[in-house]
């Protein structure tokens, strides 16, 4: 099995980066509804640890659903982007 099959689709990574840059707080349910994705936790982990994104987690409701957003005051110009979302760094839509 190729390495590619273990990672999230480019559209999910792009969507996650774009949503965070727009100042949104996103959850797994949001990802399922908007892009039919299932790997938000893995994408967030990779953005935090591999790319250094300052992502905060807020747990909401009685089920403690995780919502992810960029930390307030984050320097968006200093962010490093995964290959599938690099167009966002250049101000493009991909």
MARNU-563850 format. One line per 8 residues: number of its first residue (from 1); their letters; for each residue z, y, x of N, C-alpha, C. Coordinates in Angstrom, 3 decimals, padded with zeros to 6 digits, always signed. Layout:
NUM) A) Z:Y:X:Z:Y:X:Z:Y:X ~ ...
% end
This chain:
1) XXXXXXXX) +000.000:-001.181:+000.848:+000.000:+000.000:+000.000:+000.000:+001.237:+000.888 ~ -000.810:+002.194:+000.540:-000.895:+003.395:+001.358:+000.298:+004.305:+001.126 ~ +000.549:+005.132:+002.106:+001.663:+006.065:+002.027:+001.513:+007.012:+000.839 ~ +000.294:+007.405:+000.545:+000.024:+008.350:-000.540:+000.623:+007.888:-001.865 ~ +000.657:+006.614:-002.129:+001.142:+006.110:-003.412:+002.642:+006.313:-003.602 ~ +003.354:+006.653:-002.546:+004.798:+006.843:-002.643:+005.182:+008.287:-002.939 ~ +004.220:+009.178:-002.960:+004.519:+010.589:-003.130:+004.012:+011.117:-004.467 ~ +004.562:+012.249:-004.859:+004.181:+012.874:-006.119:+002.762:+013.395:-006.052
9) XXXXXXXX) +002.136:+013.446:-007.194:+000.783:+013.978:-007.256:+000.750:+015.449:-006.893 ~ -000.367:+015.871:-006.355:-000.513:+017.264:-005.928:-000.266:+018.236:-007.075 ~ -000.672:+017.887:-008.271:-000.484:+018.797:-009.393:+000.994:+018.999:-009.709 ~ +001.804:+017.983:-009.549:+003.241:+018.115:-009.795:+003.898:+018.997:-008.740 ~ +003.522:+018.821:-007.484:+004.072:+019.635:-006.403:+003.660:+021.093:-006.601 ~ +002.391:+021.309:-006.877:+001.885:+022.664:-007.113:+002.617:+023.305:-008.291 ~ +002.722:+022.567:-009.396:+003.392:+023.090:-010.589:+004.836:+023.478:-010.269 ~ +005.544:+022.632:-009.531:+006.941:+022.896:-009.188:+007.058:+024.169:-008.361
17) XXXXXXXX) +006.252:+024.286:-007.324:+006.293:+025.482:-006.476:+005.972:+026.735:-007.283 ~ +004.946:+026.668:-008.093:+004.532:+027.822:-008.907:+005.640:+028.229:-009.880 ~ +006.237:+027.257:-010.540:+007.311:+027.553:-011.495:+008.498:+028.216:-010.795 ~ +008.871:+027.706:-009.638:+009.990:+028.289:-008.897:+009.658:+029.703:-008.427 ~ +008.448:+029.916:-007.942:+008.032:+031.249:-007.497:+008.013:+032.251:-008.645 ~ +007.743:+031.773:-009.846:+007.727:+032.642:-011.032:+009.134:+032.969:-011.523 ~ +010.143:+032.412:-010.866:+011.522:+032.697:-011.242:+012.057:+031.823:-012.359 ~ +011.364:+030.753:-012.657:+011.783:+029.858:-013.733:+012.889:+028.916:-013.269
25) XXXXXXXX) +013.714:+028.502:-014.212:+014.675:+027.416:-013.998:+014.060:+026.204:-014.682 ~ +013.768:+025.164:-013.910:+013.041:+024.009:-014.442:+013.893:+022.748:-014.386 ~ +013.650:+021.876:-015.345:+014.357:+020.596:-015.414:+013.329:+019.471:-015.455 ~ +013.823:+018.268:-015.369:+012.943:+017.101:-015.453:+012.211:+017.087:-016.802 ~ +012.916:+017.469:-017.845:+012.299:+017.506:-019.174:+011.155:+018.524:-019.221 ~ +011.338:+019.658:-018.548:+010.282:+020.665:-018.480:+009.055:+020.092:-017.787 ~ +009.279:+019.381:-016.688:+008.168:+018.787:-015.945:+007.427:+017.751:-016.795 ~ +008.161:+016.915:-017.488:+007.529:+015.899:-018.344:+006.663:+016.579:-019.405
33) XXXXXXXX) +007.213:+017.603:-020.030:+006.504:+018.289:-021.109:+005.251:+019.015:-020.603 ~ +005.341:+019.674:-019.461:+004.239:+020.526:-019.013:+003.185:+019.822:-018.170 ~ +003.593:+018.854:-017.342:+002.603:+018.190:-016.474:+002.713:+016.672:-016.496 ~ +003.515:+016.153:-017.416:+003.711:+014.708:-017.547:+004.151:+014.067:-016.233 ~ +004.998:+014.796:-015.503:+005.483:+014.310:-014.213:+006.800:+013.570:-014.333 ~ +007.098:+012.792:-013.308:+008.323:+011.994:-013.296:+009.072:+012.082:-011.979 ~ +008.712:+013.013:-011.096:+009.289:+013.013:-009.757:+009.915:+014.345:-009.373 ~ +010.410:+015.115:-010.317:+010.929:+016.439:-009.997:+012.058:+016.382:-008.972
41) XXXXXXXX) +012.990:+015.469:-009.130:+014.096:+015.361:-008.171:+013.607:+015.131:-006.753 ~ +012.606:+014.281:-006.598:+012.046:+013.994:-005.274:+011.324:+015.215:-004.709 ~ +010.612:+015.930:-005.564:+009.904:+017.128:-005.111:+010.901:+018.192:-004.678 ~ +011.940:+018.401:-005.462:+012.976:+019.380:-005.122:+013.636:+019.005:-003.799 ~ +013.970:+017.741:-003.630:+014.595:+017.273:-002.385:+013.691:+017.592:-001.188 ~ +012.415:+017.300:-001.335:+011.466:+017.539:-000.239:+011.325:+019.036:+000.043 ~ +011.237:+019.858:-000.998:+011.136:+021.301:-000.783:+012.374:+021.834:-000.065 ~ +013.538:+021.348:-000.423:+014.780:+021.792:+000.221:+014.859:+021.349:+001.681
49) XXXXXXXX) +014.662:+020.061:+001.904:+014.956:+019.486:+003.218:+013.796:+019.517:+004.203 ~ +012.597:+019.386:+003.723:+011.442:+019.381:+004.626:+010.841:+020.778:+004.797 ~ +010.914:+021.593:+003.750:+010.283:+022.910:+003.792:+011.291:+024.061:+003.772 ~ +012.576:+023.768:+003.636:+013.617:+024.782:+003.727:+013.730:+025.742:+002.555 ~ +013.260:+025.327:+001.388:+013.335:+026.208:+000.226:+014.792:+026.348:-000.229 ~ +015.240:+027.592:-000.515:+016.611:+027.821:-000.989:+016.721:+027.588:-002.502 ~ +016.754:+026.344:-002.882:+016.780:+025.975:-004.300:+018.219:+025.704:-004.720 ~ +018.602:+026.293:-005.842:+019.937:+026.056:-006.391:+019.823:+025.164:-007.627
57) XXXXXXXX) +020.887:+024.436:-007.881:+020.941:+023.545:-009.040:+022.047:+024.016:-009.969 ~ +021.720:+024.111:-011.237:+022.700:+024.457:-012.265:+022.690:+023.321:-013.285 ~ +023.870:+022.799:-013.588:+023.978:+021.719:-014.568:+024.348:+022.321:-015.915 ~ +023.533:+022.015:-016.937:+023.721:+022.622:-018.254:+023.964:+021.570:-019.326 ~ +024.687:+022.004:-020.347:+024.886:+021.185:-021.534:+025.846:+020.028:-021.330 ~ +026.147:+019.339:-022.425:+027.097:+018.227:-022.368:+026.587:+017.046:-021.543 ~ +025.263:+016.960:-021.377:+024.696:+015.873:-020.579:+024.519:+016.263:-019.117 ~ +024.906:+017.486:-018.758:+024.818:+017.980:-017.380:+023.414:+017.816:-016.807
65) XXXXXXXX) +022.435:+018.320:-017.533:+021.039:+018.261:-017.101:+020.846:+019.249:-015.951 ~ +020.208:+018.801:-014.871:+019.975:+019.643:-013.699:+018.798:+020.582:-013.943 ~ +019.027:+021.862:-013.701:+017.985:+022.882:-013.735:+017.891:+023.471:-012.335 ~ +016.677:+023.569:-011.831:+016.443:+024.038:-010.473:+015.767:+025.399:-010.497 ~ +016.178:+026.263:-009.571:+015.550:+027.574:-009.431:+015.713:+028.035:-007.989 ~ +014.927:+029.047:-007.617:+015.107:+029.635:-006.293:+016.384:+030.460:-006.301 ~ +017.085:+030.456:-005.187:+018.306:+031.246:-005.065:+017.969:+032.724:-005.247 ~ +018.836:+033.466:-005.931:+018.600:+034.902:-006.108:+018.436:+035.584:-004.749
73) XXXXXXXX) +017.491:+036.500:-004.673:+017.267:+037.239:-003.434:+016.472:+036.487:-002.381 ~ +015.893:+035.347:-002.744:+015.106:+034.564:-001.785:+013.883:+035.355:-001.328 ~ +013.574:+035.248:-000.038:+012.382:+035.889:+000.516:+011.197:+034.955:+000.303 ~ +010.457:+035.181:-000.753:+009.340:+034.297:-001.100:+008.249:+034.304:-000.032 ~ +008.108:+035.415:+000.678:+007.086:+035.513:+001.722:+007.411:+034.618:+002.918 ~ +008.679:+034.240:+003.071:+009.087:+033.421:+004.215:+009.024:+031.918:+003.930 ~ +008.703:+031.536:+002.705:+008.690:+030.116:+002.344:+007.533:+029.381:+003.005 ~ +007.803:+028.137:+003.391:+006.750:+027.243:+003.888:+006.334:+026.361:+002.722
81) XXXXXXXX) +005.045:+026.087:+002.615:+004.512:+025.379:+001.455:+003.949:+024.012:+001.807 ~ +004.122:+023.043:+000.901:+003.426:+021.763:+001.054:+001.917:+022.017:+000.969 ~ +001.148:+021.145:+001.560:-000.308:+021.311:+001.603:-000.906:+021.571:+000.220 ~ -000.441:+020.846:-000.790:-001.038:+020.967:-002.122:-000.710:+022.283:-002.817 ~ +000.214:+023.073:-002.254:+000.593:+024.338:-002.885:+000.354:+025.536:-001.975 ~ -000.340:+025.350:-000.874:-000.546:+026.455:+000.078:-001.310:+027.631:-000.511 ~ -002.149:+027.385:-001.495:-002.882:+028.493:-002.126:-001.916:+029.507:-002.730 ~ -000.750:+029.060:-003.154:+000.246:+029.967:-003.727:+000.762:+030.947:-002.679
89) XXXXXX) +000.854:+030.508:-001.428:+001.331:+031.374:-000.351:+000.348:+032.505:-000.086 ~ -000.911:+032.254:-000.397:-001.958:+033.240:-000.163:-002.248:+034.052:-001.420 ~ -001.429:+033.858:-002.442:-001.596:+034.603:-003.681:-002.645:+034.039:-004.608 ~ -003.138:+032.850:-004.291:-004.161:+032.229:-005.125:-003.561:+031.317:-006.170 ~ -004.395:+030.837:-007.026:-003.969:+029.920:-008.081:-004.337:+028.483:-007.760 ~ -004.946:+028.230:-006.629:-005.285:+026.858:-006.266:-006.603:+026.500:-006.703
% end
